[in-house]
Amino acid sequence: MPDLRNRKQKKSHTRHSHIKKQVEVRNNNKKLKMDTRKLIEELYLCSATCDACYKGCLEEADNDKLQRCMKLDKECLEICRLTGSLLEEDSENTDKFLRLCVEICNACAEECQEHHHEHCQKCAAECRRCAEMCNEHLHHMEIR
């Protein structure tokens, strides 16, 4: 009889452990989905900020010195918009686009930081924030 009781306890413990793991996975998935929504919003915000910077650069008297800034603004706004869209569609290539997004956002931030215009400074800060969030998301994807 004690042997039967031990088997039941082991089964119960194994079942409980399995359920606990499933709950942890679901909670991690919910957190990842919530984080993904926040990242998508951030990507679209970065895209809009880069667009505003690009338009601001066009208005500047010294816009001939802002050509690289404007080029990176355009590249950054496009990759952020595309990456946000791919995240919404749960693309299997999201990680590749996130890595590229980090590179382009960082390049845009570095260039914008070199200019004194307010729109460039705002863009630099937003691009850094976006690159950081993309990196964090990549890290969480790798852990899964």
C-alpha angles and dihedrals in degrees: 000000000000089000091057091049091052091051091051091049091049091049091048092048092047092048091047091050091049092050091047090053091049091052090049091050091049091049091049090049091049090050091048091050091049090047089048091055090050090049092050089053090048092050092052091046090051090049091052092046091051089049090052090049092050091051091045091052090053089057095051120103090225095049090131086072091049099061095111090045091053092046092052091044089058094045092047095047091050097047092046092050092047094045091050090051092049091050089053089053092045091235118196088227096056093114092058092051092045090055091049090046090055091052095048094042090052092048091049091048092051092050095044091048088063092064126075097215115117093230090054092050091049090048092050091053093046093047091052091050091049093048090050093051091048090052091050091050091050089051091052091048090054092050093054 
